[in-house]
């Protein structure tokens, strides 16, 4: 996978997260658990943030900035990069990865 330095830093953090809790998605930003990278976020009138899924049939809404926090979803898939690195991710991140990665595979299940 060829990545810029900011993305590489995110992936390095993901590897640390995998070691810390292998049952949790390691990606350091959130997604809609059902539709992947379809979130929007804005400052709310109460001083916090709101996030929601932009898929027209989805009614998921969160009362925090889900885009700017580590993904809280359980890991269900493994991304196997061509360089040998493995990342465990949730359903939403696996869905997005299938459409965005070119050097690697998205595999169902967690590594043994």
N, C-alpha and C positions, 0 to 999 in steps of 0.2 A: 504494500500500500504506500503510495507516495502522498505525504501530508505536509502541510505547513507547520511551523513550530507551535502555534497555538493549538492546533488540532492534535499534534503529537503530545502536548502537555495534557490535554483532556484524556487521551488514551492512556497515558502513564498513570493518571489518577484513577482511571477505570481499572487498570491492573491492580493497583493498591486496594481499591474497593473490593475486587474479587477475592483477594487474599483475606480481607477483613471479614466479609460476610458473603460466602459463596452462594447463598440462597437469594440474594437481592440483585436486582438489575444494577449494573455497574456504571451506566452512563450518567454523567454529571449534569444532565438537564432532563426535564420531563417531556412526556408526550401524552397524547390521548391513548389510554390502554387498549382501545378498540380500533382506532383509525391511524395511529402513528403520528407523524409530524404534521398535525393539523391544528395546532394550538395558536391562539392569539391571547395577548395579555394586555392589560391597561391599568392605570392607576384608578382606584375606585373613589367614590365620594367620601368614604370613611377614612381615607388616608392610607389604606392598604392597596392591595392589587386584586384583580379578578382575572381568571383565565377561563377560557372556554374552547371547546372543539368547534372548528369551522365546518365539519362535515354536515351537510344539510339534514341528515336524518339522526344526528347525534344531539343529545341534550345534556351532555356532561359539562358541568360548570364547577370550578374550584374557587374558593374564597381566598386564594393566595396566588402569587406569581409562580405557577407551576413550571414555566419555562426557565426560571432562574434558580431552581433547586435540584439537587440530585434526585434521580428517579426513585420513587418509593415502591415501585411495583416488584412483585416476585420474579425471579429469573426463570425463564421457561425455554430459552434457546441458547445456543453457543455460536458465536461468530468465530470462525477459524480463519485467520489471516494467512496469506501466502508465506509470510515470514515466520510462521509458527506460533505467533501470539494468539491467545484465546480470550474472548470476552464473553461473560454471561449476560444476557439481556432479556428484557420482558417481551411480551407479545407485540406491544406497540413499536418498540425499537427494532424488533426482528422484521416486522412488516416494512418499516422504513428502510432498513438495511438492505432488504432484498431488491429495492428499487435504486439504491444509491451506491453500493459497493461494487467494484469491478475486480478487485484482487482478493478473493476470499470466498468463503461459503457461509451461509446461515443454516445451521443444523438444529433440528428439534432436539430438545433435552439438554441436560447439563453434563459437563464432562465427568467421567468416572474418577 
